[in-house]
Amino acid sequence: MILTAKQSLVTVGLAMSLAAFGPKLQSVSDNQGDSTNTDGTTRETINVGVNVQEKNGAAFRLAAANSYNMSLDGCASGLTVASITQANPSVSVYKYDKGCLVKLNSFVISGITYTPTAGDPFTSWAAGDLATFADTTNPANTFVVTVSSQLNNPISGTEAVTYTFTQVAAGTNESIAKTIVGDSHALSVSGVDAATVDIVSVAMTGMTAAGGGQFTFTIDCDTNVTGSAGAYSCGNNTLSSLKYVLVEDTYGGTLTAAQATALFASAGFGGCW
């Protein structure tokens, strides 16, 4: 029993030592609005930055509000701040204070003042809460405002308060007739079949005055020739539409479509008859 008593005394002594040297939490449940704790020590105050900006992606915004007005209330300590503006974009609060909320009351963008609407106000003022703010002179002109970040509960001293706004433009009804989307339509890709001919022989028949060669080509049609004189056809190709050009083999292989197009676009090609 004596050993047990000593162990109890050691345990109590250790707990008292930890309490004496551990972090001291500040009392914020009384002394409404006072800057001192119940034991007479001064409460630690910290500055928290506040901002109102346009929401446009995680790392980019188009514009910040020209001016704004916020307020601080709800603190367990009783601390309140009636007006926080862009002239001094921060608010002094007590570390470890609870229940504090920085509330956006109005902001100005492009010379227009926006205030919360009665029909769609903030409910919790916590991060993620949404509200609609309307132009004070034209209620149809509105912004959706989001609480992007709010004071921690209790206040840690590492947070910032940010509100973001997004303008939503109303669209108009658009009727789409069933005949546009419901009827079937035929699709096709057209082209010209390759000529079904074989080149049997090529003969040089003379020279031009400029030194150019003159050649005669003999070709066989792989199908029965149809039509009449001046309008014979080989398969789906009329003989008069077939063109040929004799070029030096400097292409290192089969011509590409682009190379063939360039050749036949130049002067000097012949035709079949």
CYANA upper distance limits for C-alpha pairs under 8 A (distance plus 0.5 A):
  1 MET  CA      5 ALA  CA      6.82
  2 ILE  CA      6 LYS  CA      6.86
  3 LEU  CA      7 GLN  CA      6.77
  4 THR  CA      8 SER  CA      6.76
  5 ALA  CA      9 LEU  CA      6.72
  6 LYS  CA     10 VAL  CA      6.68
  7 GLN  CA     11 THR  CA      6.66
  8 SER  CA     12 VAL  CA      6.67
  9 LEU  CA     13 GLY  CA      6.55
 10 VAL  CA     14 LEU  CA      6.63
 11 THR  CA     15 ALA  CA      6.80
 12 VAL  CA     16 MET  CA      6.73
 13 GLY  CA     17 SER  CA      6.74
 14 LEU  CA     18 LEU  CA      6.79
 15 ALA  CA     19 ALA  CA      6.77
 16 MET  CA     20 ALA  CA      6.69
 17 SER  CA     21 PHE  CA      6.85
 18 LEU  CA     22 GLY  CA      6.12
 25 LEU  CA     96 TYR  CA      7.74
 26 GLN  CA     37 ASN  CA      6.96
 26 GLN  CA     43 ARG  CA      7.11
 26 GLN  CA     95 LYS  CA      8.32
 26 GLN  CA     96 TYR  CA      7.23
 27 SER  CA     37 ASN  CA      6.15
 27 SER  CA     38 THR  CA      7.23
 28 VAL  CA     37 ASN  CA      7.80
 28 VAL  CA     76 ALA  CA      6.32
 28 VAL  CA     77 SER  CA      4.86
 28 VAL  CA     96 TYR  CA      8.31
 28 VAL  CA     97 ASP  CA      6.36
 28 VAL  CA     98 LYS  CA      8.14
 29 SER  CA     76 ALA  CA      5.88
 29 SER  CA     77 SER  CA      5.84
 30 ASP  CA     38 THR  CA      8.29
 30 ASP  CA     76 ALA  CA      8.22
 30 ASP  CA     77 SER  CA      6.58
 30 ASP  CA     78 GLY  CA      8.29
 31 ASN  CA     36 THR  CA      8.08
 31 ASN  CA     37 ASN  CA      7.99
 31 ASN  CA     38 THR  CA      7.94
 31 ASN  CA     77 SER  CA      7.42
 31 ASN  CA     78 GLY  CA      8.26
 32 GLN  CA     77 SER  CA      5.88
 32 GLN  CA     78 GLY  CA      4.94
 32 GLN  CA     79 LEU  CA      7.35
 33 GLY  CA     77 SER  CA      6.42
 33 GLY  CA     78 GLY  CA      5.14
 33 GLY  CA     79 LEU  CA      4.97
 33 GLY  CA     80 THR  CA      7.84
 34 ASP  CA     77 SER  CA      8.16
 34 ASP  CA     78 GLY  CA      8.44
 34 ASP  CA     79 LEU  CA      8.17
 35 SER  CA     42 THR  CA      6.59
 35 SER  CA     43 ARG  CA      6.12
 36 THR  CA     40 GLY  CA      6.20
 36 THR  CA     41 THR  CA      6.04
 36 THR  CA     42 THR  CA      4.93
 36 THR  CA     43 ARG  CA      5.79
 37 ASN  CA     41 THR  CA      5.88
 37 ASN  CA     42 THR  CA      6.65
 37 ASN  CA     43 ARG  CA      6.61
 43 ARG  CA     94 TYR  CA      7.08
 43 ARG  CA     95 LYS  CA      8.18
 44 GLU  CA     94 TYR  CA      6.30
 44 GLU  CA     95 LYS  CA      6.35
 45 THR  CA     92 SER  CA      6.67
 45 THR  CA     93 VAL  CA      5.88
 45 THR  CA     94 TYR  CA      5.00
 45 THR  CA     95 LYS  CA      6.40
 46 ILE  CA     92 SER  CA      5.86
 46 ILE  CA     93 VAL  CA      6.03
 46 ILE  CA     94 TYR  CA      6.80
 46 ILE  CA     95 LYS  CA      7.00
 46 ILE  CA    157 GLY  CA      6.75
 47 ASN  CA     90 SER  CA      6.52
 47 ASN  CA     91 VAL  CA      5.86
 47 ASN  CA     92 SER  CA      4.93
 47 ASN  CA     93 VAL  CA      6.96
 47 ASN  CA    157 GLY  CA      8.19
 48 VAL  CA     90 SER  CA      5.68
 48 VAL  CA     91 VAL  CA      5.80
 48 VAL  CA     92 SER  CA      6.91
 48 VAL  CA     93 VAL  CA      7.95
 48 VAL  CA    157 GLY  CA      7.71
 48 VAL  CA    158 THR  CA      8.41
 48 VAL  CA    159 GLU  CA      7.21
 48 VAL  CA    160 ALA  CA      6.01
 48 VAL  CA    161 VAL  CA      7.68
 49 GLY  CA     89 PRO  CA      6.35
 49 GLY  CA     90 SER  CA      4.61
 49 GLY  CA     91 VAL  CA      7.10
 49 GLY  CA    160 ALA  CA      5.65
 49 GLY  CA    161 VAL  CA      6.67
 50 VAL  CA     89 PRO  CA      5.89
 50 VAL  CA     90 SER  CA      5.80
 50 VAL  CA     91 VAL  CA      7.99
 50 VAL  CA    160 ALA  CA      6.62
 50 VAL  CA    161 VAL  CA      5.11
 50 VAL  CA    162 THR  CA      6.15
 51 ASN  CA     86 GLN  CA      8.31
 51 ASN  CA     89 PRO  CA      7.29
 51 ASN  CA    161 VAL  CA      6.96
 51 ASN  CA    162 THR  CA      5.35
 51 ASN  CA    163 TYR  CA      6.78
 52 VAL  CA     64 ALA  CA      6.57
 52 VAL  CA     65 ALA  CA      6.22
 52 VAL  CA     68 TYR  CA      7.88
 52 VAL  CA    107 PHE  CA      8.30
 52 VAL  CA    162 THR  CA      6.34
 52 VAL  CA    163 TYR  CA      5.20
 52 VAL  CA    164 THR  CA      6.14
 52 VAL  CA    165 PHE  CA      8.08
 53 GLN  CA     61 ARG  CA      7.63
 53 GLN  CA     63 ALA  CA      6.62
 53 GLN  CA     64 ALA  CA      4.51
 53 GLN  CA     65 ALA  CA      6.20
 53 GLN  CA    162 THR  CA      8.18
 53 GLN  CA    163 TYR  CA      6.92
 53 GLN  CA    164 THR  CA      5.36
 53 GLN  CA    165 PHE  CA      6.86
 54 GLU  CA     61 ARG  CA      6.14
 54 GLU  CA     62 LEU  CA      6.54
 54 GLU  CA     63 ALA  CA      5.90
 54 GLU  CA     64 ALA  CA      6.23
 54 GLU  CA     65 ALA  CA      7.97
 54 GLU  CA    164 THR  CA      5.70
 54 GLU  CA    165 PHE  CA      5.34
 54 GLU  CA    166 THR  CA      6.61
 55 LYS  CA     60 PHE  CA      8.32
 55 LYS  CA     61 ARG  CA      6.17
 55 LYS  CA     62 LEU  CA      7.98
 55 LYS  CA    164 THR  CA      5.75
 55 LYS  CA    165 PHE  CA      6.10
 55 LYS  CA    166 THR  CA      6.28
 56 ASN  CA     60 PHE  CA      6.36
 56 ASN  CA     61 ARG  CA      5.39
 56 ASN  CA     62 LEU  CA      7.11
 56 ASN  CA    166 THR  CA      8.39
 57 GLY  CA     61 ARG  CA      7.34
 64 ALA  CA    109 ILE  CA      8.25
 65 ALA  CA    107 PHE  CA      6.87
 65 ALA  CA    108 VAL  CA      6.23
 65 ALA  CA    109 ILE  CA      5.57
 66 ASN  CA    107 PHE  CA      7.95
 66 ASN  CA    108 VAL  CA      5.94
 66 ASN  CA    109 ILE  CA      5.85
 66 ASN  CA    110 SER  CA      7.69
 66 ASN  CA    111 GLY  CA      8.29
 67 SER  CA     85 THR  CA      7.47
 67 SER  CA     86 GLN  CA      6.10
 67 SER  CA    107 PHE  CA      6.10
 67 SER  CA    108 VAL  CA      5.67
 67 SER  CA    109 ILE  CA      7.84
 68 TYR  CA     84 ILE  CA      8.44
 68 TYR  CA     85 THR  CA      6.07
 68 TYR  CA     86 GLN  CA      6.58
 68 TYR  CA    104 LEU  CA      8.16
 68 TYR  CA    105 ASN  CA      8.15
 68 TYR  CA    106 SER  CA      6.06
 68 TYR  CA    107 PHE  CA      4.38
 68 TYR  CA    108 VAL  CA      6.58
 69 ASN  CA     83 SER  CA      6.64
 69 ASN  CA     84 ILE  CA      6.02
 69 ASN  CA     85 THR  CA      5.39
 69 ASN  CA     86 GLN  CA      8.04
 69 ASN  CA    104 LEU  CA      6.77
 69 ASN  CA    105 ASN  CA      6.07
 69 ASN  CA    106 SER  CA      5.86
 69 ASN  CA    107 PHE  CA      6.78
 70 MET  CA     82 ALA  CA      8.15
 70 MET  CA     83 SER  CA      6.13
 70 MET  CA     84 ILE  CA      5.33
 70 MET  CA     85 THR  CA      7.01
 70 MET  CA    102 VAL  CA      7.02
 70 MET  CA    103 LYS  CA      5.77
 70 MET  CA    104 LEU  CA      4.89
 70 MET  CA    105 ASN  CA      5.76
 70 MET  CA    106 SER  CA      7.66
 71 SER  CA     80 THR  CA      8.14
 71 SER  CA     81 VAL  CA      6.02
 71 SER  CA     82 ALA  CA      5.48
 71 SER  CA     83 SER  CA      5.50
 71 SER  CA     84 ILE  CA      6.22
 71 SER  CA    102 VAL  CA      6.09
 71 SER  CA    103 LYS  CA      5.76
 71 SER  CA    104 LEU  CA      7.24
 71 SER  CA    105 ASN  CA      7.74
 72 LEU  CA     79 LEU  CA      8.32
 72 LEU  CA     80 THR  CA      5.71
 72 LEU  CA     81 VAL  CA      5.30
 72 LEU  CA     82 ALA  CA      7.02
 72 LEU  CA     83 SER  CA      8.28
 72 LEU  CA    100 CYS  CA      7.34
 72 LEU  CA    101 LEU  CA      6.18
 72 LEU  CA    102 VAL  CA      5.08
 72 LEU  CA    103 LYS  CA      6.81
 73 ASP  CA     78 GLY  CA      8.20
 73 ASP  CA     79 LEU  CA      7.29
 73 ASP  CA     80 THR  CA      5.34
 73 ASP  CA     81 VAL  CA      7.28
 73 ASP  CA    100 CYS  CA      6.32
 73 ASP  CA    101 LEU  CA      6.25
 73 ASP  CA    102 VAL  CA      7.39
 73 ASP  CA    103 LYS  CA      8.50
 74 GLY  CA     78 GLY  CA      7.71
 74 GLY  CA     79 LEU  CA      8.41
 74 GLY  CA     80 THR  CA      8.12
 74 GLY  CA     99 GLY  CA      5.91
 74 GLY  CA    100 CYS  CA      5.38
 74 GLY  CA    101 LEU  CA      6.61
 75 CYS  CA     79 LEU  CA      6.25
 75 CYS  CA     80 THR  CA      7.74
 75 CYS  CA     97 ASP  CA      7.03
 75 CYS  CA     98 LYS  CA      6.15
 75 CYS  CA     99 GLY  CA      5.35
 75 CYS  CA    100 CYS  CA      4.67
 75 CYS  CA    101 LEU  CA      7.85
 76 ALA  CA     97 ASP  CA      6.84
 76 ALA  CA     98 LYS  CA      5.86
 76 ALA  CA     99 GLY  CA      6.50
 76 ALA  CA    100 CYS  CA      7.78
 77 SER  CA     97 ASP  CA      6.97
 77 SER  CA     98 LYS  CA      8.12
 79 LEU  CA     93 VAL  CA      8.15
 84 ILE  CA     88 ASN  CA      7.61
 84 ILE  CA     89 PRO  CA      7.49
 84 ILE  CA     90 SER  CA      7.80
 84 ILE  CA     91 VAL  CA      7.51
 85 THR  CA     89 PRO  CA      6.52
 93 VAL  CA     97 ASP  CA      8.13
 94 TYR  CA    155 ILE  CA      7.88
 95 LYS  CA    154 PRO  CA      8.14
 95 LYS  CA    155 ILE  CA      5.86
 95 LYS  CA    156 SER  CA      6.55
 95 LYS  CA    157 GLY  CA      6.68
 96 TYR  CA    153 ASN  CA      8.18
 96 TYR  CA    154 PRO  CA      5.31
 96 TYR  CA    155 ILE  CA      5.20
 96 TYR  CA    156 SER  CA      6.60
 97 ASP  CA    153 ASN  CA      7.86
 97 ASP  CA    154 PRO  CA      5.82
 97 ASP  CA    155 ILE  CA      6.01
 98 LYS  CA    153 ASN  CA      5.67
 98 LYS  CA    154 PRO  CA      4.93
 98 LYS  CA    155 ILE  CA      6.94
 99 GLY  CA    153 ASN  CA      6.46
 99 GLY  CA    154 PRO  CA      7.51
100 CYS  CA    151 LEU  CA      7.22
100 CYS  CA    153 ASN  CA      7.79
100 CYS  CA    155 ILE  CA      8.36
101 LEU  CA    125 TRP  CA      7.51
101 LEU  CA    150 GLN  CA      7.52
101 LEU  CA    151 LEU  CA      6.84
102 VAL  CA    125 TRP  CA      8.49
102 VAL  CA    150 GLN  CA      7.54
102 VAL  CA    151 LEU  CA      7.73
102 VAL  CA    161 VAL  CA      7.73
103 LYS  CA    125 TRP  CA      7.42
104 LEU  CA    163 TYR  CA      8.23
105 ASN  CA    115 THR  CA      6.82
105 ASN  CA    116 PRO  CA      7.52
106 SER  CA    113 THR  CA      7.41
106 SER  CA    114 TYR  CA      6.07
106 SER  CA    115 THR  CA      5.15
106 SER  CA    116 PRO  CA      7.66
107 PHE  CA    113 THR  CA      6.28
107 PHE  CA    114 TYR  CA      6.01
107 PHE  CA    115 THR  CA      7.47
108 VAL  CA    112 ILE  CA      5.83
108 VAL  CA    113 THR  CA      4.89
108 VAL  CA    114 TYR  CA      6.67
109 ILE  CA    113 THR  CA      7.24
112 ILE  CA    135 ASP  CA      7.04
112 ILE  CA    136 THR  CA      8.28
113 THR  CA    135 ASP  CA      6.33
113 THR  CA    136 THR  CA      6.55
114 TYR  CA    133 PHE  CA      5.99
114 TYR  CA    134 ALA  CA      5.51
114 TYR  CA    135 ASP  CA      5.14
114 TYR  CA    136 THR  CA      6.40
114 TYR  CA    142 THR  CA      8.23
114 TYR  CA    143 PHE  CA      8.47
115 THR  CA    133 PHE  CA      5.43
115 THR  CA    134 ALA  CA      6.11
115 THR  CA    135 ASP  CA      7.38
115 THR  CA    136 THR  CA      7.26
116 PRO  CA    120 ASP  CA      7.97
116 PRO  CA    121 PRO  CA      6.38
116 PRO  CA    131 ALA  CA      7.40
116 PRO  CA    132 THR  CA      6.35
116 PRO  CA    133 PHE  CA      4.73
116 PRO  CA    134 ALA  CA      6.87
117 THR  CA    121 PRO  CA      6.38
117 THR  CA    131 ALA  CA      8.26
117 THR  CA    132 THR  CA      6.38
117 THR  CA    133 PHE  CA      6.08
117 THR  CA    134 ALA  CA      6.73
120 ASP  CA    131 ALA  CA      5.98
120 ASP  CA    132 THR  CA      6.06
121 PRO  CA    130 LEU  CA      8.07
121 PRO  CA    131 ALA  CA      5.27
121 PRO  CA    132 THR  CA      6.86
122 PHE  CA    129 ASP  CA      6.82
122 PHE  CA    130 LEU  CA      6.38
122 PHE  CA    131 ALA  CA      5.45
123 THR  CA    129 ASP  CA      7.55
124 SER  CA    129 ASP  CA      6.98
125 TRP  CA    129 ASP  CA      6.37
125 TRP  CA    147 VAL  CA      7.13
125 TRP  CA    150 GLN  CA      8.13
126 ALA  CA    147 VAL  CA      6.92
126 ALA  CA    149 SER  CA      7.87
126 ALA  CA    150 GLN  CA      6.50
127 ALA  CA    146 THR  CA      8.18
127 ALA  CA    147 VAL  CA      5.33
127 ALA  CA    148 SER  CA      5.70
127 ALA  CA    149 SER  CA      5.42
127 ALA  CA    150 GLN  CA      6.24
128 GLY  CA    146 THR  CA      6.59
128 GLY  CA    147 VAL  CA      5.83
128 GLY  CA    148 SER  CA      6.50
128 GLY  CA    149 SER  CA      8.28
129 ASP  CA    146 THR  CA      6.32
129 ASP  CA    147 VAL  CA      5.97
130 LEU  CA    144 VAL  CA      7.40
130 LEU  CA    145 VAL  CA      6.23
130 LEU  CA    146 THR  CA      5.16
130 LEU  CA    147 VAL  CA      7.10
131 ALA  CA    144 VAL  CA      6.40
131 ALA  CA    145 VAL  CA      5.85
131 ALA  CA    146 THR  CA      7.16
132 THR  CA    142 THR  CA      7.16
132 THR  CA    143 PHE  CA      6.29
132 THR  CA    144 VAL  CA      5.20
132 THR  CA    145 VAL  CA      6.53
133 PHE  CA    142 THR  CA      6.07
133 PHE  CA    143 PHE  CA      5.71
133 PHE  CA    144 VAL  CA      6.81
133 PHE  CA    145 VAL  CA      7.29
134 ALA  CA    138 ASN  CA      7.88
134 ALA  CA    139 PRO  CA      5.63
134 ALA  CA    140 ALA  CA      7.49
134 ALA  CA    141 ASN  CA      6.33
134 ALA  CA    142 THR  CA      4.78
134 ALA  CA    143 PHE  CA      6.87
135 ASP  CA    139 PRO  CA      5.60
135 ASP  CA    140 ALA  CA      7.77
135 ASP  CA    141 ASN  CA      5.94
135 ASP  CA    142 THR  CA      6.63
142 THR  CA    167 GLN  CA      7.08
142 THR  CA    168 VAL  CA      7.99
143 PHE  CA    165 PHE  CA      6.61
143 PHE  CA    166 THR  CA      6.04
143 PHE  CA    167 GLN  CA      5.05
143 PHE  CA    168 VAL  CA      7.16
144 VAL  CA    165 PHE  CA      6.06
144 VAL  CA    166 THR  CA      5.73
144 VAL  CA    167 GLN  CA      6.66
144 VAL  CA    168 VAL  CA      7.77
145 VAL  CA    163 TYR  CA      7.24
145 VAL  CA    164 THR  CA      6.11
145 VAL  CA    165 PHE  CA      4.76
145 VAL  CA    166 THR  CA      6.93
146 THR  CA    163 TYR  CA      6.19
146 THR  CA    164 THR  CA      5.77
146 THR  CA    165 PHE  CA      6.74
147 VAL  CA    162 THR  CA      6.95
147 VAL  CA    163 TYR  CA      5.27
147 VAL  CA    164 THR  CA      7.14
148 SER  CA    161 VAL  CA      7.98
148 SER  CA    162 THR  CA      5.83
148 SER  CA    163 TYR  CA      5.82
148 SER  CA    164 THR  CA      6.88
149 SER  CA    159 GLU  CA      8.43
149 SER  CA    160 ALA  CA      7.08
149 SER  CA    161 VAL  CA      5.55
149 SER  CA    162 THR  CA      5.64
149 SER  CA    163 TYR  CA      7.57
150 GLN  CA    159 GLU  CA      7.93
150 GLN  CA    160 ALA  CA      7.12
150 GLN  CA    161 VAL  CA      5.25
150 GLN  CA    162 THR  CA      7.37
151 LEU  CA    155 ILE  CA      6.67
151 LEU  CA    159 GLU  CA      6.66
151 LEU  CA    160 ALA  CA      7.22
151 LEU  CA    161 VAL  CA      6.86
152 ASN  CA    156 SER  CA      6.84
152 ASN  CA    159 GLU  CA      7.35
155 ILE  CA    159 GLU  CA      8.42
176 ILE  CA    180 ILE  CA      7.61
176 ILE  CA    181 VAL  CA      8.30
177 ALA  CA    181 VAL  CA      7.64
178 LYS  CA    182 GLY  CA      5.67
178 LYS  CA    183 ASP  CA      7.99
179 THR  CA    183 ASP  CA      5.91
193 ASP  CA    236 ASN  CA      7.30
193 ASP  CA    237 ASN  CA      7.99
195 ALA  CA    234 CYS  CA      7.76
195 ALA  CA    235 GLY  CA      7.88
195 ALA  CA    236 ASN  CA      8.13
195 ALA  CA    237 ASN  CA      6.71
195 ALA  CA    242 LEU  CA      8.44
196 THR  CA    221 CYS  CA      6.63
196 THR  CA    222 ASP  CA      6.07
196 THR  CA    223 THR  CA      7.75
196 THR  CA    234 CYS  CA      7.36
196 THR  CA    235 GLY  CA      7.20
197 VAL  CA    219 ILE  CA      6.87
197 VAL  CA    220 ASP  CA      5.98
197 VAL  CA    221 CYS  CA      4.95
197 VAL  CA    222 ASP  CA      6.00
197 VAL  CA    234 CYS  CA      8.16
198 ASP  CA    219 ILE  CA      5.90
198 ASP  CA    220 ASP  CA      5.69
198 ASP  CA    221 CYS  CA      7.05
198 ASP  CA    222 ASP  CA      7.68
199 ILE  CA    217 PHE  CA      7.58
199 ILE  CA    218 THR  CA      6.49
199 ILE  CA    219 ILE  CA      4.81
199 ILE  CA    220 ASP  CA      6.98
200 VAL  CA    217 PHE  CA      8.12
200 VAL  CA    218 THR  CA      5.86
200 VAL  CA    219 ILE  CA      5.70
200 VAL  CA    220 ASP  CA      7.16
201 SER  CA    217 PHE  CA      6.41
201 SER  CA    218 THR  CA      5.67
201 SER  CA    219 ILE  CA      7.67
202 VAL  CA    215 PHE  CA      7.13
202 VAL  CA    216 THR  CA      6.18
202 VAL  CA    217 PHE  CA      5.11
202 VAL  CA    218 THR  CA      6.89
203 ALA  CA    215 PHE  CA      5.89
203 ALA  CA    216 THR  CA      5.66
203 ALA  CA    217 PHE  CA      7.08
204 MET  CA    213 GLY  CA      7.32
204 MET  CA    214 GLN  CA      6.18
204 MET  CA    215 PHE  CA      4.76
204 MET  CA    216 THR  CA      6.85
205 THR  CA    213 GLY  CA      8.26
205 THR  CA    214 GLN  CA      5.98
205 THR  CA    215 PHE  CA      5.88
205 THR  CA    216 THR  CA      7.16
206 GLY  CA    213 GLY  CA      6.54
206 GLY  CA    214 GLN  CA      5.47
206 GLY  CA    215 PHE  CA      7.69
207 MET  CA    211 GLY  CA      6.21
207 MET  CA    212 GLY  CA      5.96
207 MET  CA    213 GLY  CA      5.10
207 MET  CA    214 GLN  CA      6.02
208 THR  CA    212 GLY  CA      5.51
208 THR  CA    213 GLY  CA      6.78
208 THR  CA    214 GLN  CA      7.42
221 CYS  CA    225 VAL  CA      7.36
221 CYS  CA    234 CYS  CA      6.44
222 ASP  CA    234 CYS  CA      8.27
223 THR  CA    234 CYS  CA      7.01
223 THR  CA    235 GLY  CA      6.78
224 ASN  CA    234 CYS  CA      7.41
224 ASN  CA    235 GLY  CA      8.01
225 VAL  CA    232 TYR  CA      7.10
225 VAL  CA    233 SER  CA      6.20
225 VAL  CA    234 CYS  CA      5.59
225 VAL  CA    235 GLY  CA      7.72
226 THR  CA    232 TYR  CA      6.18
226 THR  CA    233 SER  CA      5.72
226 THR  CA    234 CYS  CA      7.16
226 THR  CA    235 GLY  CA      8.36
227 GLY  CA    231 ALA  CA      6.28
227 GLY  CA    232 TYR  CA      5.04
227 GLY  CA    233 SER  CA      6.45
228 SER  CA    232 TYR  CA      5.86
230 GLY  CA    240 SER  CA      8.11
230 GLY  CA    273 TRP  CA      7.57
231 ALA  CA    238 THR  CA      7.06
231 ALA  CA    239 LEU  CA      7.70
231 ALA  CA    240 SER  CA      7.55
232 TYR  CA    238 THR  CA      6.28
232 TYR  CA    239 LEU  CA      6.26
232 TYR  CA    240 SER  CA      8.08
233 SER  CA    237 ASN  CA      5.95
233 SER  CA    238 THR  CA      4.46
233 SER  CA    239 LEU  CA      5.88
234 CYS  CA    238 THR  CA      6.57
234 CYS  CA    239 LEU  CA      6.99
237 ASN  CA    241 SER  CA      7.46
237 ASN  CA    242 LEU  CA      8.01
238 THR  CA    242 LEU  CA      7.57
239 LEU  CA    272 CYS  CA      6.15
239 LEU  CA    273 TRP  CA      6.71
240 SER  CA    271 GLY  CA      6.97
240 SER  CA    272 CYS  CA      5.87
240 SER  CA    273 TRP  CA      6.18
241 SER  CA    271 GLY  CA      7.76
241 SER  CA    272 CYS  CA      7.96
242 LEU  CA    271 GLY  CA      6.36
242 LEU  CA    272 CYS  CA      6.48
243 LYS  CA    269 PHE  CA      7.15
243 LYS  CA    270 GLY  CA      6.26
243 LYS  CA    271 GLY  CA      5.06
243 LYS  CA    272 CYS  CA      7.27
244 TYR  CA    264 PHE  CA      8.46
244 TYR  CA    269 PHE  CA      6.28
244 TYR  CA    270 GLY  CA      6.04
244 TYR  CA    271 GLY  CA      6.64
245 VAL  CA    263 LEU  CA      8.16
245 VAL  CA    264 PHE  CA      7.74
245 VAL  CA    268 GLY  CA      7.88
245 VAL  CA    269 PHE  CA      5.37
245 VAL  CA    270 GLY  CA      6.98
246 LEU  CA    269 PHE  CA      8.41
251 TYR  CA    255 LEU  CA      7.24
255 LEU  CA    259 GLN  CA      6.45
255 LEU  CA    260 ALA  CA      6.69
256 THR  CA    260 ALA  CA      6.74
257 ALA  CA    261 THR  CA      6.60
258 ALA  CA    262 ALA  CA      6.78
259 GLN  CA    263 LEU  CA      6.84
260 ALA  CA    264 PHE  CA      6.80
261 THR  CA    265 ALA  CA      6.60
262 ALA  CA    266 SER  CA      7.28
264 PHE  CA    269 PHE  CA      7.42
